Amino acid sequence: MTQAHVRSGLFDRLLGWIERVGNKLPDPTTLFVILAFLVILVSWLCSIAGVSAVHPGTGKTITVTNLLTKEGFRMMWSKAVPNFAGFAPFGMVLVAVIGAGSAEKSGFLAALMQKMLAKASRTMVTAVIIFIGINGNVAGDAAFVIMPPLAAVTYLGMGRHPLLGMFTAFAAVAAGFCANISLGLSDMLAYGFTEPAAKMIDPTYQQNPAINYYFLVVSCIVLTIVGTFVSEKLVAPRFEGQDLSKYGKAEMTNLTPEQNKGLFWAGVGFLVGIVALILMCLGSDPLMGDPNEGGSIMAPKSPFMSGIIVTVSVLLFIPGAIYGFASGKYKNDKDLFGDVVLAFKDMAPYILLCFFCAQFTNYFGWSNLGIIIAVKGAEGLRALNFTGIPLLVGVIFVSCIVNIFIGSASAKWAILAPVFVPMMMLLHFDPAVTQVAYRIGDSITNPLSPLFYYFPLILGFAHRYEPGTGMGTVIANMFPFSLCFAITWIIQLVIWALLDLPLGPGGGIFLQ
């Protein structure tokens, strides 16, 4: 288990307390077993109490489904395997591991980072990793699989603790998830629920998925600066002075001629892959386009967007494999796929945990507890009768709380948009500002919640270096990022609102 240095600062003592308390929690697998049984018990109690809520989108009354019945038992028992097989992050992670494993185990990523960042300062490397991590959502969830191990290797190569790099990258990807310098799938999914909700008040409302674009581009830059400060000044001191010799090579050396040759041909292979991808995206009816959406490659159901995990995995596998053969590490295909198998071996703890996480997630969904919590939270905010900027901040905090219980961003907004968007429109707020407030809240608590889909994944990655790493260690090192990102984003949104700046094309703060 990673132990923090004893320091006198109040904030450090707080982080140390969080780490100690968190590490006393049960193993994550045990935690999800307990949570699954807790959901069953709570569903029984709430069913008896007649707890219900009216779905804001459909107008139907939602009641709690009692899982502590014969029907509930039969469903839980018969659906255990389908729950596991259909657990969305599980499949995506395993597909991404094929490419990421090739790129990492072959030595390609380490050599690439060494080539690019050997002469860069520590602060610059941190800033680059945070910037890439924040923008990683353009590749869907692949960034959760790729960035933490890549950052760990990069930091170790610089003589820094690998967990510091891993935690920095994970915080950037998770807490800065909605920020980006380019439009992505998350923008389209969010707007897909915002427009119908807005039409409940204004049937003529129609904008575009870029209504938050200006705000999120600025967020990306600001959060990179803030995240770099947090990593270097608040988190890095907790890892200083530790012996890194047990992790292997702890400092960068000059690349060998074989490694340089491998990087050259890996770069050629990567460019060929990019060109091939571009060609598949061109034309009136591109191979990567959705024929039902005029051939658009950016449509949510297009092969390009829905298969982006496969795309990223292939684009990592190609240079990884080429580097391995060109550098002399691989003699045949058995060597190559042997390394990929080793990458899957590293994922064994995560695979085990996914089984129980999938059961808990499905039980929670079947019980309707998540939907009712979301609706009740939104109703509670509305009952407070906040107006102006406090109301915007309230939307952020309610979204933060709901985010802890419901992992899917689109599922949360499907529930909250029909409540928040019309409510805010009646108070003369543009749907764009309601959407961006929700997206802020949906991002900042991601790395803190053990119920977040990829929280177990970061634990699995950390166990490669420190087998005893507990949830407390992860949460303690994520807390400074979440706290500072929350403060920064709230201040940015307040400034935007006070100056009445456009959030994006067609998106403002107040209705005209």
C-alpha positions as CSV (number, residue, x, y, z in Angstrom):
1,M,0.0,0.0,0.0
2,T,1.3,3.4,-0.9
3,Q,2.1,5.3,2.3
4,A,2.1,9.1,2.3
5,H,4.9,11.0,4.0
6,V,4.0,12.6,7.3
7,R,3.6,16.3,6.6
8,S,2.3,19.0,8.9
9,G,-0.2,20.7,6.5
10,L,-3.9,20.4,7.4
11,F,-4.8,19.4,3.9
12,D,-2.2,16.6,4.0
13,R,-3.5,15.3,7.3
14,L,-7.0,15.3,5.7
15,L,-5.8,13.2,2.8
16,G,-4.0,10.9,5.2
17,W,-7.2,10.4,7.2
18,I,-9.2,9.7,4.0
19,E,-6.6,7.2,2.9
20,R,-6.5,5.4,6.3
21,V,-10.3,5.2,6.6
22,G,-10.8,4.2,2.9
23,N,-8.2,1.4,3.1
24,K,-10.1,-0.1,6.1
25,L,-13.1,-0.7,3.8
26,P,-13.5,-4.2,2.5
27,D,-11.9,-5.4,-0.7
28,P,-13.7,-3.9,-3.7
29,T,-15.1,-7.3,-4.7
30,T,-16.5,-7.8,-1.2
31,L,-17.9,-4.2,-1.2
32,F,-19.9,-4.9,-4.4
33,V,-21.2,-8.2,-2.8
34,I,-22.3,-6.2,0.2
35,L,-23.9,-3.5,-1.9
36,A,-25.8,-6.0,-4.0
37,F,-27.3,-7.5,-0.8
38,L,-28.0,-4.0,0.5
39,V,-29.9,-3.1,-2.7
40,I,-32.1,-6.3,-2.3
41,L,-32.8,-5.3,1.3
42,V,-33.5,-1.6,0.5
43,S,-35.8,-2.6,-2.4
44,W,-37.8,-4.7,0.0
45,L,-38.1,-1.9,2.6
46,C,-38.9,0.8,0.1
47,S,-41.5,-1.4,-1.6
48,I,-43.2,-1.9,1.7
49,A,-43.1,1.8,2.3
50,G,-44.6,2.5,-1.1
51,V,-41.8,4.8,-2.3
52,S,-42.4,6.1,-5.8
53,A,-41.7,8.9,-8.2
54,V,-43.2,10.3,-11.4
55,H,-40.8,10.0,-14.3
56,P,-40.4,13.5,-15.7
57,G,-40.1,12.3,-19.3
58,T,-42.9,9.8,-19.6
59,G,-45.2,11.0,-16.8
60,K,-45.5,7.4,-15.5
61,T,-45.4,6.6,-11.8
62,I,-42.3,4.6,-11.0
63,T,-42.4,2.3,-7.9
64,V,-39.6,0.3,-6.3
65,T,-39.4,-3.2,-7.5
66,N,-39.0,-5.6,-4.6
67,L,-36.2,-8.0,-5.3
68,L,-36.7,-10.0,-2.2
69,T,-39.4,-12.2,-3.8
70,K,-39.5,-15.5,-5.7
71,E,-39.6,-13.6,-8.9
72,G,-36.7,-11.5,-7.9
73,F,-34.6,-14.5,-6.9
74,R,-35.4,-16.3,-10.1
75,M,-34.4,-13.2,-12.2
76,M,-31.1,-12.6,-10.2
77,W,-30.1,-16.3,-10.5
78,S,-30.9,-16.7,-14.1
79,K,-29.5,-13.4,-15.2
80,A,-26.2,-13.6,-13.4
81,V,-24.2,-14.7,-16.5
82,P,-26.0,-12.4,-18.9
83,N,-25.4,-9.5,-16.4
84,F,-21.7,-10.3,-16.5
85,A,-21.4,-10.8,-20.3
86,G,-23.5,-7.6,-21.0
87,F,-21.6,-5.4,-18.5
88,A,-20.7,-2.6,-20.9
89,P,-17.3,-1.5,-19.5
90,F,-16.1,-5.1,-19.3
91,G,-16.3,-5.7,-23.0
92,M,-14.9,-2.3,-23.9
93,V,-11.9,-2.7,-21.5
94,L,-11.0,-6.2,-22.9
95,V,-11.1,-5.0,-26.5
96,A,-9.0,-2.0,-25.6
97,V,-6.5,-4.2,-23.8
98,I,-5.7,-6.0,-27.1
99,G,-4.3,-2.8,-28.6
100,A,-3.0,-1.2,-25.3
101,G,-1.4,-4.5,-24.3
102,S,0.5,-4.7,-27.6
103,A,1.6,-1.1,-27.4
104,E,2.7,-1.3,-23.8
105,K,4.3,-4.8,-23.5
106,S,6.2,-4.4,-26.7
107,G,7.9,-1.4,-25.2
108,F,6.5,1.0,-27.9
109,L,4.7,3.4,-25.5
110,A,7.7,3.6,-23.1
111,A,10.1,4.2,-26.0
112,L,7.8,6.8,-27.6
113,M,7.4,8.7,-24.3
114,Q,11.2,8.5,-23.8
115,K,11.8,9.9,-27.3
116,M,9.2,12.7,-27.0
117,L,9.6,13.7,-23.4
118,A,13.2,12.9,-22.4
119,K,14.2,16.5,-22.3
120,A,10.9,17.9,-21.1
121,S,10.5,19.2,-17.5
122,R,8.5,17.3,-15.0
123,T,5.8,20.0,-15.0
124,M,5.6,19.9,-18.8
125,V,5.2,16.1,-18.8
126,T,2.4,16.4,-16.2
127,A,0.6,19.1,-18.2
128,V,0.8,17.0,-21.4
129,I,-0.6,13.9,-19.7
130,I,-3.4,15.9,-18.1
131,F,-4.3,17.7,-21.4
132,I,-4.4,14.4,-23.3
133,G,-6.4,12.8,-20.5
134,I,-9.0,15.5,-20.4
135,N,-9.4,15.3,-24.2
136,G,-9.4,11.5,-24.1
137,N,-13.2,11.3,-24.1
138,V,-13.1,12.0,-27.9
139,A,-12.0,8.3,-28.0
140,G,-14.9,7.2,-25.8
141,D,-13.9,5.2,-22.8
142,A,-10.7,3.9,-24.3
143,A,-8.7,6.7,-22.4
144,F,-9.5,5.0,-19.1
145,V,-7.7,1.9,-20.3
146,I,-4.8,3.5,-22.1
147,M,-3.8,6.7,-20.2
148,P,-3.2,5.5,-16.6
149,P,-0.7,2.7,-17.5
150,L,1.0,5.0,-20.1
151,A,1.4,7.7,-17.5
152,A,2.8,5.2,-15.0
153,V,5.4,4.1,-17.5
154,T,6.3,7.7,-18.4
155,Y,6.7,8.8,-14.8
156,L,8.8,5.7,-13.9
157,G,11.1,6.5,-16.8
158,M,11.6,9.9,-15.4
159,G,12.5,8.6,-12.0
160,R,9.1,9.4,-10.5
161,H,6.6,7.2,-8.7
162,P,4.5,5.3,-11.3
163,L,1.3,5.6,-9.1
164,L,1.6,9.4,-9.2
165,G,1.5,9.3,-13.0
166,M,-1.3,6.7,-13.0
167,F,-3.5,8.7,-10.5
168,T,-2.8,12.0,-12.4
169,A,-3.9,10.5,-15.7
170,F,-7.0,8.8,-14.2
171,A,-8.1,12.1,-12.5
172,A,-7.7,14.0,-15.8
173,V,-9.7,11.4,-17.8
174,A,-12.5,11.0,-15.1
175,A,-12.9,14.4,-13.5
176,G,-12.4,16.3,-16.7
177,F,-14.5,14.0,-18.8
178,C,-16.8,16.5,-20.5
179,A,-14.1,19.0,-21.4
180,N,-12.6,18.8,-24.9
181,I,-11.2,20.8,-27.7
182,S,-13.2,18.9,-30.3
183,L,-16.8,17.7,-30.4
184,G,-17.3,14.1,-29.4
185,L,-19.9,11.4,-28.7
186,S,-20.6,12.9,-25.2
187,D,-21.7,16.2,-26.8
188,M,-24.1,14.4,-29.1
189,L,-25.5,12.2,-26.4
190,A,-26.1,15.1,-24.0
191,Y,-27.8,17.2,-26.6
192,G,-30.0,14.3,-27.7
193,F,-31.8,14.6,-24.4
194,T,-31.6,18.4,-24.0
195,E,-33.5,19.2,-27.2
196,P,-36.6,17.1,-26.4
197,A,-36.7,18.4,-22.8
198,A,-36.5,22.0,-24.1
199,K,-39.4,21.4,-26.5
200,M,-41.6,20.7,-23.5
201,I,-41.5,24.5,-23.0
202,D,-40.7,25.8,-26.5
203,P,-41.8,23.4,-29.2
204,T,-39.7,25.4,-31.8
205,Y,-36.4,24.9,-29.9
206,Q,-33.7,23.5,-32.1
207,Q,-29.9,24.1,-31.8
208,N,-27.0,21.7,-32.2
209,P,-24.6,19.5,-30.2
210,A,-22.0,22.3,-30.1
211,I,-24.0,24.5,-27.7
212,N,-21.3,24.1,-24.9
213,Y,-18.3,24.1,-27.2
214,Y,-16.7,27.5,-26.3
215,F,-17.1,26.8,-22.6
216,L,-15.6,23.3,-22.8
217,V,-12.6,24.4,-24.9
218,V,-11.7,27.0,-22.3
219,S,-12.4,24.4,-19.6
220,C,-9.9,22.1,-21.2
221,I,-7.1,24.7,-21.0
222,V,-8.0,26.0,-17.5
223,L,-8.3,22.5,-16.1
224,T,-5.0,21.5,-17.6
225,I,-3.3,24.4,-15.7
226,V,-5.2,23.6,-12.5
227,G,-4.6,19.9,-12.7
228,T,-0.9,20.4,-13.2
229,F,-0.7,22.5,-10.1
230,V,-2.7,19.9,-8.1
231,S,-0.5,17.1,-9.3
232,E,2.8,18.8,-8.7
233,K,2.0,20.8,-5.5
234,L,-0.6,18.7,-3.7
235,V,-0.3,15.1,-4.8
236,A,3.4,14.6,-5.8
237,P,4.8,15.5,-2.4
238,R,2.9,12.4,-1.0
239,F,5.1,10.2,-3.2
240,E,8.5,11.8,-2.6
241,G,11.5,10.0,-1.2
242,Q,10.2,6.4,-1.9
243,D,12.5,3.7,-3.2
244,L,11.7,3.1,-6.9
245,S,14.3,0.4,-7.5
246,K,11.7,-2.4,-7.0
247,Y,9.8,-1.1,-10.1
248,G,12.8,-1.6,-12.4
249,K,14.3,1.1,-14.6
250,A,13.9,4.4,-12.8
251,E,15.6,6.8,-15.2
252,M,15.6,7.5,-18.9
253,T,18.6,6.5,-21.0
254,N,19.4,7.0,-24.6
255,L,17.4,4.8,-27.0
256,T,19.3,2.1,-28.8
257,P,19.5,2.0,-32.6
258,E,17.1,-1.0,-32.5
259,Q,14.6,1.0,-30.5
260,N,14.9,4.0,-32.8
261,K,14.4,1.7,-35.8
262,G,11.4,0.2,-34.1
263,L,9.9,3.7,-33.5
264,F,10.4,4.7,-37.1
265,W,8.6,1.7,-38.5
266,A,5.9,1.9,-35.8
267,G,5.3,5.5,-36.8
268,V,5.0,4.5,-40.5
269,G,2.5,1.8,-39.5
270,F,0.5,4.2,-37.4
271,L,0.3,6.7,-40.3
272,V,-0.8,4.0,-42.7
273,G,-3.5,3.1,-40.2
274,I,-4.6,6.7,-39.9
275,V,-4.7,7.1,-43.7
276,A,-6.8,3.9,-44.0
277,L,-9.2,5.3,-41.3
278,I,-9.5,8.6,-43.1
279,L,-10.3,6.8,-46.4
280,M,-13.0,4.8,-44.7
281,C,-14.6,8.1,-43.5
282,L,-14.7,9.8,-46.9
283,G,-17.3,9.8,-49.6
284,S,-21.1,10.3,-49.8
285,D,-21.6,6.9,-48.2
286,P,-18.5,6.2,-46.2
287,L,-17.7,2.8,-44.8
288,M,-17.6,4.3,-41.3
289,G,-20.8,6.3,-41.8
290,D,-24.4,5.6,-40.7
291,P,-26.6,5.1,-43.8
292,N,-29.6,6.0,-41.8
293,E,-28.1,9.4,-41.0
294,G,-27.0,10.5,-44.4
295,G,-23.7,8.7,-44.1
296,S,-22.6,10.8,-41.1
297,I,-19.6,9.4,-39.3
298,M,-20.5,11.4,-36.2
299,A,-23.9,9.8,-35.8
300,P,-24.0,7.9,-32.4
301,K,-24.8,4.6,-34.2
302,S,-22.2,5.0,-37.0
303,P,-19.4,2.4,-37.1
304,F,-17.0,5.2,-36.4
305,M,-18.6,6.4,-33.2
306,S,-20.0,3.1,-31.9
307,G,-16.9,1.2,-32.8
308,I,-14.4,3.8,-31.6
309,I,-13.0,1.4,-29.0
310,V,-12.1,-1.1,-31.8
311,T,-10.6,1.8,-33.8
312,V,-8.4,2.9,-30.9
313,S,-7.3,-0.7,-30.2
314,V,-6.3,-1.3,-33.8
315,L,-4.4,2.0,-34.0
316,L,-2.5,1.0,-30.9
317,F,-2.0,-2.7,-31.8
318,I,-0.4,-1.9,-35.2
319,P,2.5,0.3,-34.0
320,G,3.0,-1.9,-31.0
321,A,3.3,-5.0,-33.1
322,I,5.6,-3.4,-35.6
323,Y,7.8,-1.9,-32.9
324,G,8.2,-5.3,-31.3
325,F,9.3,-7.0,-34.6
326,A,11.4,-4.0,-35.8
327,S,13.2,-3.6,-32.5
328,G,14.0,-7.3,-32.3
329,K,11.9,-8.1,-29.3
330,Y,9.6,-10.3,-31.2
331,K,10.8,-13.2,-33.4
332,N,7.4,-14.5,-34.3
333,D,3.7,-14.2,-33.7
334,K,3.9,-16.3,-30.6
335,D,6.0,-13.7,-28.9
336,L,3.6,-10.9,-29.9
337,F,0.4,-12.6,-28.7
338,G,2.2,-13.9,-25.6
339,D,2.7,-10.3,-24.6
340,V,-1.0,-9.6,-25.3
341,V,-1.9,-12.5,-23.1
342,L,0.2,-11.1,-20.3
343,A,-1.7,-7.8,-20.6
344,F,-4.9,-9.8,-20.1
345,K,-3.3,-11.5,-17.1
346,D,-2.8,-8.1,-15.5
347,M,-6.6,-7.6,-15.8
348,A,-7.6,-10.7,-13.9
349,P,-8.5,-8.9,-10.7
350,Y,-10.7,-6.5,-12.7
351,I,-12.4,-9.3,-14.5
352,L,-13.3,-10.9,-11.2
353,L,-14.6,-7.7,-9.8
354,C,-16.6,-7.0,-12.9
355,F,-18.8,-10.0,-12.2
356,F,-20.0,-8.7,-8.9
357,C,-20.1,-5.1,-10.1
358,A,-22.4,-6.2,-12.9
359,Q,-24.7,-7.9,-10.5
360,F,-24.9,-4.9,-8.2
361,T,-25.5,-2.5,-11.2
362,N,-28.3,-4.6,-12.6
363,Y,-30.0,-5.2,-9.2
364,F,-29.9,-1.4,-8.7
365,G,-31.4,-0.8,-12.2
366,W,-34.1,-3.5,-11.7
367,S,-35.1,-2.0,-8.4
368,N,-35.7,1.5,-9.9
369,L,-33.9,3.0,-6.9
370,G,-31.5,4.9,-9.1
371,I,-34.3,6.6,-11.1
372,I,-36.2,7.5,-8.0
373,I,-33.1,9.0,-6.3
374,A,-32.5,11.1,-9.4
375,V,-36.1,12.3,-9.6
376,K,-36.3,13.0,-5.8
377,G,-32.9,14.9,-6.0
378,A,-34.2,17.1,-8.8
379,E,-37.5,17.7,-7.0
380,G,-35.6,18.6,-3.8
381,L,-33.6,21.2,-5.7
382,R,-36.7,22.7,-7.2
383,A,-38.4,22.8,-3.8
384,L,-35.5,25.0,-2.5
385,N,-36.7,27.8,-4.8
386,F,-33.2,28.9,-5.7
387,T,-32.8,31.5,-8.5
388,G,-29.9,32.9,-10.5
389,I,-26.4,31.6,-10.0
390,P,-27.2,29.6,-6.8
391,L,-29.6,27.6,-8.9
392,L,-26.9,26.8,-11.4
393,V,-24.6,25.7,-8.6
394,G,-27.4,23.6,-7.2
395,V,-27.8,21.8,-10.5
396,I,-24.1,20.9,-10.4
397,F,-24.3,19.5,-6.8
398,V,-27.4,17.5,-7.5
399,S,-25.7,16.1,-10.6
400,C,-22.7,15.2,-8.5
401,I,-24.8,13.3,-6.0
402,V,-26.8,11.4,-8.7
403,N,-23.5,10.6,-10.5
404,I,-22.5,8.5,-7.5
405,F,-25.5,6.2,-7.9
406,I,-25.9,6.0,-11.7
407,G,-22.8,5.4,-13.8
408,S,-24.1,6.1,-17.3
409,A,-24.0,9.8,-18.2
410,S,-26.7,9.4,-20.8
411,A,-29.0,7.5,-18.4
412,K,-28.7,10.2,-15.8
413,W,-29.4,13.0,-18.2
414,A,-32.3,11.1,-19.7
415,I,-33.9,11.3,-16.2
416,L,-32.7,14.8,-15.2
417,A,-33.1,16.7,-18.4
418,P,-36.9,16.6,-18.4
419,V,-36.8,18.2,-14.9
420,F,-33.9,20.6,-15.1
421,V,-34.2,22.0,-18.6
422,P,-37.9,23.0,-18.4
423,M,-37.5,24.3,-14.9
424,M,-34.6,26.4,-15.8
425,M,-36.3,27.7,-19.0
426,L,-39.2,28.9,-17.0
427,L,-36.6,30.9,-15.0
428,H,-35.2,32.3,-18.4
429,F,-32.1,30.1,-18.5
430,D,-31.0,28.8,-21.8
431,P,-31.0,24.9,-22.1
432,A,-27.3,25.2,-23.0
433,V,-26.3,26.5,-19.5
434,T,-28.4,23.8,-17.8
435,Q,-26.7,21.1,-19.9
436,V,-23.2,22.4,-19.1
437,A,-24.0,22.6,-15.4
438,Y,-25.2,19.0,-15.4
439,R,-22.1,17.9,-17.4
440,I,-19.8,19.6,-14.8
441,G,-21.5,17.7,-12.0
442,D,-21.4,14.5,-14.0
443,S,-17.6,14.7,-14.3
444,I,-16.1,15.9,-11.0
445,T,-17.2,13.1,-8.8
446,N,-16.3,10.3,-11.2
447,P,-12.8,9.5,-9.7
448,L,-14.2,9.6,-6.1
449,S,-17.0,7.0,-6.4
450,P,-16.2,3.3,-5.9
451,L,-19.4,2.7,-7.9
452,F,-18.0,4.4,-11.0
453,Y,-17.5,1.8,-13.7
454,Y,-13.7,2.4,-14.1
455,F,-12.8,2.9,-10.4
456,P,-12.1,-0.9,-10.1
457,L,-10.0,-0.6,-13.2
458,I,-7.6,1.9,-11.7
459,L,-7.3,-0.3,-8.6
460,G,-6.3,-3.2,-10.9
461,F,-3.7,-1.0,-12.6
462,A,-2.3,0.2,-9.3
463,H,-1.9,-3.4,-8.1
464,R,0.7,-4.0,-10.8
465,Y,3.0,-1.8,-8.8
466,E,1.6,-1.9,-5.3
467,P,-0.5,-5.1,-4.7
468,G,-1.8,-3.8,-1.4
469,T,-3.3,-0.5,-2.8
470,G,-6.7,0.1,-1.3
471,M,-9.7,2.2,-2.2
472,G,-8.6,4.8,0.4
473,T,-5.3,5.3,-1.4
474,V,-7.1,6.0,-4.7
475,I,-9.8,8.3,-3.2
476,A,-7.2,10.2,-1.2
477,N,-5.2,11.0,-4.3
478,M,-8.3,11.7,-6.4
479,F,-9.8,14.1,-3.8
480,P,-7.5,17.1,-4.5
481,F,-8.3,16.9,-8.2
482,S,-12.1,16.6,-7.8
483,L,-12.2,19.4,-5.3
484,C,-10.0,21.8,-7.3
485,F,-11.8,20.9,-10.6
486,A,-15.1,21.6,-8.9
487,I,-14.1,25.0,-7.5
488,T,-12.5,26.0,-10.8
489,W,-15.5,24.9,-12.9
490,I,-18.0,26.7,-10.6
491,I,-16.0,29.9,-10.7
492,Q,-15.7,29.6,-14.5
493,L,-19.5,29.1,-14.9
494,V,-20.2,32.0,-12.5
495,I,-17.9,34.3,-14.5
496,W,-19.6,33.1,-17.8
497,A,-23.0,33.8,-16.3
498,L,-22.1,37.3,-14.9
499,L,-20.7,38.3,-18.3
500,D,-23.5,36.6,-20.2
501,L,-20.9,35.0,-22.6
502,P,-22.0,32.5,-25.3
503,L,-21.4,28.9,-24.2
504,G,-21.2,27.7,-27.8
505,P,-22.8,28.2,-31.3
506,G,-26.5,28.7,-30.5
507,G,-26.0,28.3,-26.8
508,G,-26.1,31.1,-24.2
509,I,-26.8,31.7,-20.6
510,F,-30.2,33.4,-20.7
511,L,-33.1,33.0,-23.1
512,Q,-33.5,35.9,-25.4
